[in-house]
Amino acid sequence: MKRQRHPTVAHQSAPTEDASPSDTTAASNVPPRSGRRDEPIERPGLVLIQGRASRDPACRPSREAGAAARRNGRTGVGTRTQRRDTASIGRPAAAAASYDAVVVGARCAGAATAMLLARRGLRVLALDRARYGSDTLSTHALMRAGVLQLHRWGLLARLREAGTPPLRTTTFHYGDDAVEIDIKPRDGVDALYAPRRTVLDALLVDAARESGAEVRHETQLLALQRDGDGRVCGVTVRGAEGAVESIRAGIVIGADGRRSQVARESGARTYRSGSHRTGVVYGYWSGIGLAGNHWYYRSGVSAGAIPTNDGATCVFAAVPSTRFDEELRRDPADGYRRVLAACDEQLARAVDGARPAGRPFFFPGARGHMRRPWGPGWALVGDAAYFKDPLTAHGITDALRDAELLAAAVARGGDDALARYQERRDALSRELFDVTDAVASFDWDLPRIQRLHRRLSEEMNREVEALLALDSVPPASRSA
Ligand SMILES: Cc1cc2nc3c(=O)[nH]c(=O)nc-3n(C[C@H](O)[C@H](O)[C@H](O)COP(=O)(O)OP(=O)(O)OC[C@H]3O[C@@H](n4cnc5c(N)ncnc54)[C@H](O)[C@@H]3O)c2cc1C
């Protein structure tokens, strides 16, 4: 194997390019946390009384939302409770609780958004049907911009304290050649990290709570509520004990993932779609003995080794979706070994000599989407708004980036601010989206994949510069 040290190229190198605009926060529009709770906040298009959404008596589930909730109520276990849920849809809520913002989904996008809104003084509820600290289907490499966000929010030290190992090199294996890149310490980013989602998502939830947000797990969105003008004005949810509750909100934020119910019910339009999808199998191994991130590329296959918490390394194998459907779906474990061996024999041998740490996971792939991320009374963030193939490992970084752009827009208030959120998200995402789709096509030879990586690297540098140009984020008022 030819090995070269390469200090500058590739997508996890340090920033070099110029920034995008910086005025994302509007401290003057943000109510002080200590302010009176009943003072109106002037925000065109978002009627908020500080500390609670306005009490519009007409706020109730829309016809489509009611139908969706009834469909929802008929699936899964616990039919009896669900029949009660269905009966309650459409009834005006008695003394509904009320928040400035309700965030549906409390993982990297939702918990980060809730934290940032709470730090700006808004009264926030985040809810998630999953349990606190649960895992989700995802490998978890953070790019520099993602690590930078955790640093800017004062959370990077906690990630390290949780035992997440710093990754000081990234090695790209193109066929038999290896290009090793040092991760240069800069702007508070000392290394890259790849925290397990059980660690990262819980850390963000804790930070959201410390910042003043209320977070409820095992709580499911049943339906959006709309007022007489069709504006989203709240949610109907089922809590951990099965009770159904109506909650009013100045804005409902869908951070509920790729198959977002908030996107569906609000009618968010998709205006950019990916053409390709990658099938992925991954597992965790102890004793792999690789330092730093390793990414492997060979005609028609790709793989990666990502050191994470508890001394384990996440090793994934990726192929075009058609090959996944024909070959890996039937026998993922065997297919996994074959793809690893085809991609890099040394990696396959390292896995053979390692101890499994947990069960294998597989993802058949999904085409990317870019959705309109806001409308009357609603907004989207994270995968709900914008998803791209995981092969470029950028979704969590996107979520942490866009959480801040959205929180600033919501705090500023008004349609213009939300339109600006969409513009900035698109400006930072379009090229990443297209390059990712090209990588996911597997229609490349080794020179072309390297060119695609250089384009990714340039975009990621631009992304870092844009984040560095943002105003600083208020610290948690109740920080431990
Ligand atoms: C195989 C795979 C590998 C990946 N690898 C990487 C990687 O290495 N690096 C990277 O940056 N990204 C990676 N990604 C992408 C990354 O996982 C996503 O971009 C990221 O999880 C998006 O976070 P999110 O908070 O938007 O959504 P999610 O993580 O999907 O969270 C959405 C939450 O919403 C909740 N929810 C949904 N519906 C409801 C409802 N009706 N009521 C209440 N709660 C609800 C769910 O319970 C869930 O907890 C990968 C993805 C896959 C599939």
The ligand as a MOL file (V3000), in Angstrom:
LIG
                    3D

  0  0  0     0  0            999 V3000
M  V30 BEGIN CTAB
M  V30 COUNTS 53 58 0 0 0
M  V30 BEGIN ATOM
M  V30 1 C -27.1490 4.1400 8.1850 0
M  V30 2 C -26.9690 5.5920 8.4900 0
M  V30 3 C -25.7230 6.0740 8.7890 0
M  V30 4 C -25.5360 7.4300 9.0610 0
M  V30 5 N -24.2970 7.8710 9.3780 0
M  V30 6 C -24.1020 9.1750 9.6680 0
M  V30 7 C -22.8190 9.6510 10.0670 0
M  V30 8 O -21.8450 8.9080 10.1690 0
M  V30 9 N -22.6940 10.9770 10.3270 0
M  V30 10 C -23.7370 11.8370 10.2140 0
M  V30 11 O -23.5630 13.0440 10.4600 0
M  V30 12 N -24.9660 11.4170 9.8620 0
M  V30 13 C -25.1730 10.1080 9.5980 0
M  V30 14 N -26.4160 9.6710 9.2560 0
M  V30 15 C -27.5230 10.6490 9.1710 0
M  V30 16 C -28.0550 10.9670 10.5650 0
M  V30 17 O -28.4200 9.7830 11.2230 0
M  V30 18 C -29.2830 11.8720 10.4630 0
M  V30 19 O -28.9970 12.9490 9.6150 0
M  V30 20 C -29.6860 12.3790 11.8250 0
M  V30 21 O -30.1060 11.3210 12.6360 0
M  V30 22 C -30.8160 13.3930 11.7240 0
M  V30 23 O -31.2130 13.7440 13.0060 0
M  V30 24 P -32.6810 14.2650 13.3260 0
M  V30 25 O -32.6540 14.7210 14.7350 0
M  V30 26 O -33.0990 15.1930 12.2440 0
M  V30 27 O -33.6260 13.0130 13.1300 0
M  V30 28 P -33.6440 11.5910 13.8570 0
M  V30 29 O -32.3240 11.2460 14.4060 0
M  V30 30 O -34.2580 10.6700 12.8520 0
M  V30 31 O -34.6360 11.8060 15.0750 0
M  V30 32 C -36.0050 12.0140 14.8550 0
M  V30 33 C -36.7380 11.7510 16.1580 0
M  V30 34 O -38.1080 12.0950 15.9670 0
M  V30 35 C -38.8880 11.1940 16.6940 0
M  V30 36 N -40.2350 11.1340 16.0990 0
M  V30 37 C -40.5670 10.8030 14.8260 0
M  V30 38 N -41.9040 10.8610 14.6680 0
M  V30 39 C -42.4230 11.2240 15.8730 0
M  V30 40 C -43.7420 11.4320 16.3460 0
M  V30 41 N -44.8190 11.2880 15.5480 0
M  V30 42 N -43.9130 11.7740 17.6390 0
M  V30 43 C -42.8360 11.9260 18.4630 0
M  V30 44 N -41.5580 11.7440 18.0660 0
M  V30 45 C -41.3550 11.3940 16.7810 0
M  V30 46 C -38.1730 9.8620 16.5740 0
M  V30 47 O -38.5060 9.0190 17.6730 0
M  V30 48 C -36.7120 10.2870 16.5900 0
M  V30 49 O -36.1410 10.1710 17.8750 0
M  V30 50 C -26.6380 8.3220 8.9950 0
M  V30 51 C -27.9080 7.8380 8.6990 0
M  V30 52 C -28.0720 6.4930 8.4520 0
M  V30 53 C -29.4590 5.9880 8.1420 0
M  V30 END ATOM
M  V30 BEGIN BOND
M  V30 1 1 1 2
M  V30 2 1 2 3
M  V30 3 2 2 52
M  V30 4 2 3 4
M  V30 5 1 4 5
M  V30 6 1 4 50
M  V30 7 2 5 6
M  V30 8 1 6 7
M  V30 9 1 6 13
M  V30 10 2 7 8
M  V30 11 1 7 9
M  V30 12 1 9 10
M  V30 13 2 10 11
M  V30 14 1 10 12
M  V30 15 2 12 13
M  V30 16 1 13 14
M  V30 17 1 14 15
M  V30 18 1 14 50
M  V30 19 1 15 16
M  V30 20 1 16 17
M  V30 21 1 16 18
M  V30 22 1 18 19
M  V30 23 1 18 20
M  V30 24 1 20 21
M  V30 25 1 20 22
M  V30 26 1 22 23
M  V30 27 1 23 24
M  V30 28 2 24 25
M  V30 29 1 24 26
M  V30 30 1 24 27
M  V30 31 1 27 28
M  V30 32 2 28 29
M  V30 33 1 28 30
M  V30 34 1 28 31
M  V30 35 1 31 32
M  V30 36 1 32 33
M  V30 37 1 33 34
M  V30 38 1 33 48
M  V30 39 1 34 35
M  V30 40 1 35 36
M  V30 41 1 35 46
M  V30 42 1 36 37
M  V30 43 1 36 45
M  V30 44 2 37 38
M  V30 45 1 38 39
M  V30 46 1 39 40
M  V30 47 2 39 45
M  V30 48 1 40 41
M  V30 49 2 40 42
M  V30 50 1 42 43
M  V30 51 2 43 44
M  V30 52 1 44 45
M  V30 53 1 46 47
M  V30 54 1 46 48
M  V30 55 1 48 49
M  V30 56 2 50 51
M  V30 57 1 51 52
M  V30 58 1 52 53
M  V30 END BOND
M  V30 END CTAB
M  END
